Amino acid sequence: MALKLEFNIVGGDFNLAGKASSKIKKKLVQLNIDPKMIKRIVVATYEAELNVVAHAYSGILNACFDPLFFTATVTDKGPGIEDIDKAMEAGFSTASGIVREMGFGAGMGLPNIKKNTDELKIESVVGKGTTLFFKIYY
């Protein structure tokens, strides 16, 4: 049976950024998952979490720890992504100047998620928000 956890993400709150991915890492360690797989999962969940913090008003990260794989669904309320293909290009960013000044928004979030996952799906409606789903096999 799969274990499921849900995390609320507050847009703009960089002090809380990384809390969900940190809790996910602790759970993966408790489940004795291979450290290489843990790293991939934590990178993907952190990048997804940070994208919500940097770009959206709010979001929810649903994590599912299946015996054979990890899945995450991140749904946000925000501006959405106008051009998903462009957003997948390394270095492309729509982050604000303030976000960039804090050291975020380099345009590597979605490319890093893609690089560290086995399956990735992105759906977005401009003016409403984005849903990201990914799966990583252990």
Number of C-alpha atoms within 10 A of each C-alpha: 6 11 11 13 14 14 17 16 25 21 22 18 14 14 9 14 21 19 15 23 23 14 14 22 20 13 16 20 13 9 11 10 15 11 13 9 18 21 14 19 27 21 20 26 28 21 21 26 29 25 23 27 24 24 22 22 17 19 23 19 24 17 23 18 18 14 13 9 15 22 21 23 21 24 25 28 19 20 16 19 20 12 10 13 8 12 18 18 14 14 15 16 18 15 15 12 11 11 17 14 9 9 9 19 22 14 18 18 27 24 17 18 24 16 14 21 20 14 14 18 11 15 13 19 14 12 12 13 21 21 18 18 19 23 19 19 14 16
